Amino acid sequence: MPAAPASKIAYLILVLTFLLGIGSSGYAKPSIPKEEIPLSMPWEIKENVQKLYSSNVEERANAAIALGEMGSRAELAMPYLLSMLDDEEKVKFPTPADPLPKPSSPGEKAAEALVRMGKPAVKPLIEALGSEKYFARKNAAFALSRIKDLEAVSPLIIALKDKEPLVRYFAAYALGQIRDPRAVNPLTELLKDSDADVRYYAVEALGQIGDPRAVAPLANALSDSQWKVRRNIVVMLGKIGDSTSADALIAALKDKNPDVRYYAIEMLSKFKDPRIVEPLIAALSDEKWKVRLSAASALGKIQDSRAAPYLISVLKDDNYGVRYYAAEALGRIKDTRAVSPLSNALNDAHSKVRLNAAIALGQIRDILAVEPLIIALLDDEDPQVRANVAEALGKIRDERAVGALISSLKDTDVQVRMSSMKALCQFKDPRIIEPLVDALKDKNPDVRHYAIQALVAITGKDFGRDFEKWKEWLKAKAGQTTPVISSD
């Protein structure tokens, strides 16, 4: 058998030295004596490894960052980085996404560097889970969460029983990132942990794994004393998406915390289970507007007509957001009982409610809404509302709207003019030709472009942007009995 290269033997000796000395004391400099840094180590690596021994915390952290940026090229530095995992001295660094300094440590930066070295770091990191120093164990679990190697699953499961909550927390997080179903049962045991943060991340991990076996234990844990844990349970039950989650989520609608009730509704909206409609209807009367709003939105997604009368009643809710989502839901349900209440909502004090009322009426397409919509088109102060009213009238296609839509081609807002033009294209009415020809003079190029498209579609003629030719053609047609509207 050929002898191993001398460099490989030296590297293995360094790793062994790290494993034996990871619990050593001091200001967290590497446990490997500085004088044992190999002379053959490339200078760019050696320079930063030497800085890991600095008494200056920022210099140590920056050296770890620099080694991480080298990636696999800096593999020779791995034993030194591993022995830095217990360096918990605080240091602050800004990030590209956030210029405000964030607290960190050289140990955490060493863990991040090891992540960038990938697979070769897995076994030493697993060994580091057995360090005497809790900070090293925590950072090892973090690094393994980022590498996501299946070899780490069993050791991380063992780490779920670590005496330090922070280590159990990161071990649970890591298992959630790796998503191996072997972790499901051990994680469910952690739902009874004495530390709320550990329970929170056990819940998170079970949701990430997505195994239906977790549903029953998660449902049982909805009695947790901490509302943030209960809220996360609700979110993860929705993420798992198993049909058996619905009962637990319905029960969570009675939770004493409004955030839990809110998220229970959000998750229930993913289910097409008829049993959830009545509990959601009941939630429209919740004391918290956020919960009522979420219930209205969820009922719109489910589109069950049983909810229509109750959604109509909350069009008068004190909170405009609730009214907004009630209008949206009624449009999705398309129940004609909502036409008159939605027409009244066109006079709501809040423009967003009026906007959704207009959209909803366009979805229902009932002619009883035409006259209220015409009034809104001509009188509403908000151009977004007027634009959506025009679109609604185009969908209903009642001839009574043509005159108002023609008038709106001169609206001060370009979007209103565009929407009115699109709406007019839904009518086979010769009255619309001349206003469309006049729109070729509109100051907005988008309006002019759409006017050409509309004229071509309606008349079957194509004179492009030539206003004079369109006028000549229109004048020639004025004394003829043949229709100006294309029959195509």
Secondary structure, DSSP 8 states (H G I E B T S, - for coil): -----HHHHHHHHHHHHHHHHTT--SSS--SS-GGGS-TTS-HHHHHHHHHTT-S-HHHHHHHHHHHHHHGGGGGGGHHHHHTTTT----EEE--SS--S-EEE-HHHHHHHHHHHH-GGGHHHHHHHTT-SSHHHHHHHHHHHHHH--GGGHHHHHHHTT-SSHHHHHHHHHHHHHHT-GGGHHHHHHGGG-S-HHHHHHHHHHHHHHT-GGGHHHHHHGGG-S-HHHHHHHHHHHHHH--TTHHHHHHHHTT-SSHHHHHHHHHHHTT---GGGHHHHHHHTT-SSHHHHHHHHHHHHHHT-GGGHHHHHHGGG-SSHHHHHHHHHHHHHHT-GGGHHHHHHHTT-SSHHHHHHHHHHHHHHT-GGGHHHHHHHHHH-S-HHHHHHHHHHHHHHT-GGGHHHHHHGGG-SSHHHHHHHHHHHTT---GGGHHHHHHGGG-SSHHHHHHHHHHHHHHHS---TT-HHHHHHHHHHHHT-SS-SS---
